Amino acid sequence: MSTEKGTISIHTENIFPVIKKFLYSDNEIFLRELVSNAVDASQKIKRLSSLGQFNGEVGELVVDVKFDEEAKTITISDNGIGMTAEEIKKYINQIAFSGATEFMEKFKEANDANEIIGRFGLGFYSAFMVADKVEIDSLSYQDGAEAAHWVCDGSTSYEISVGTRTTRGTDVILHINEDSKEFLSKFRLQEILDKYAKFLPVQVRFGTKTSSEPDGEDEEGKPKYKSVEVDNIINNTNPAWTKAPSELKDEDYLAFYRELYPNTFDEPLFWIHLNVDYPFNLTGILYFPKIKNELEIQRNKIKLYSRQVFITDEVKDIVPEYLMLLHGVIDSPDIPLNVSRSFLQADGNVKKISNYITKKVADKLQEIFKSDRKGFEEKWNDIGLFIKYGMLSEEKFADKANEFCLVKNTEGENFTIKEYYEKVKDINADKDGNIVYLYTSDAAQQDGFIANAKAKGYDVLVLDGPLDTHFASYLEQKGGEKVQLKRVDSDVIDKLIKKDEKIELTLSEEESKKASELFTKAISRTDMNVQVEALAADELPVSVTLDEFMRRMKDMAKTGGGMGFYGNLPDNYKVTVNGNHPLVKRIVESSEEEAEKLAKQAFDLALLSRGLLTGADLTSFVKRSVEMI
């Protein structure tokens, strides 16, 4: 074969400077692209052999990555199918740039590097992001094939001649440019290979590494070890998700979890093995970690692969947001290796995959609940946040989760949503037939209010998680028009669940007015609204509460619930003065100075019980208490 020079089939200006400039921030993906191409070539020779179209020895298939810091080169080699000179011209010079004209017109509209590479088939040419010159030396598997050598300096010109390769396969040699010398580093290349090639289906070798192996015993009979140099194989070619579930035991799933997350100490609670081939292809394993009440730090732990090639760990466009709290791997050849966010959001397969995963997760949770409810309840503190998040954000998940979502009361008893309704529909009903779910967000701080509710025979739920303000609203919506949720400290208990019995006020109208004026003056705060109420004599003399609706709206605003307007409003508390309490009667009948001191003391006690008495007010209260003793 004589040397041939030519021009790459581009019917427009030089495309390479655009690739270099536009894709610069993503330049590490050049290695993923070239190694993936080498893996594909290796798998093709294996396939041809299995079909009887190649009768030679396949041998051990390995992709080698090497670098020469002095020569400033990186070489990716395979012993796969190889290419003839004509195939190089066809696949490298023509097909890769069949969309070049459109590329030049559209690249300015692209959102990211992946969108360009994915749409225009520029995977091989990502090499020019880091190289001034790229060479290909290849020998085809075909009988009598001649080795071919291709070289391009980043312009549209190329040269093709006889190659030097004597064995089947391809070498791609990158001459690294000055701006990309960071890649001429063992540490940097190892880092990229660990990220993108960790589970490729063909062995990827990157030099050697030092390993220990047994070397007999010492004089005391203890085992000795020696250091040896062994091949540094980057990848596990047959990871757990590629196997059938019947092949795996629990210890295999746990070992794979540690392989995915070597720095994670907690073991997962359980897992789901995904395996479907119609109407789309999808495999993977999703693990349920111990989520507890930590929403943020759990995210971005699902890794997305396409045919065992790592794509991304930002999967928010593949799975519903709540599923991002899970860990694991999703692999689908139906998701292209290089895709844009806009593609993912619009792609029909992606939507089907999302729905499938949602169903599988819900089915798994339901299965565990039905087969081992006690074990499910024991795990609830670790998975409850995930389930509630799913119910609040995904209607299809919520429909199933209603059957296994648990609520817990202050006695530590667990109920499904339906079971809890049945438990309290009579005891927590008010005079108008409303069923009031009383709940606490902080059982220790709201203990006095809980005790009052229990004294009346009512049940109190514990809703103290980061999403429970929103979940309280969900329970109201799903419970029907008669179900209301009220935090146990949002009013005095007789106002939260109003009954038919009427309590008469023992104070006269004039005394009631005087009590109101005395407490208003003693408190002297615009955010405290005093009301004298007729309550049981054994109730507290003074209670400080925050209206349920206002407090819930403000809580939602804090957790990003779209209630920003309420979040900016000041707190307004209701001060309920129990007109039937002996202390209030005594205050009304005391001298003005004594009445003000007692009223202030009773109010401060109410604040103290709410954790609202701080700073100088707390100091004054302590001092006054000592004087009164």
Disulfide bonds with the S-S distance in Angstrom:
none
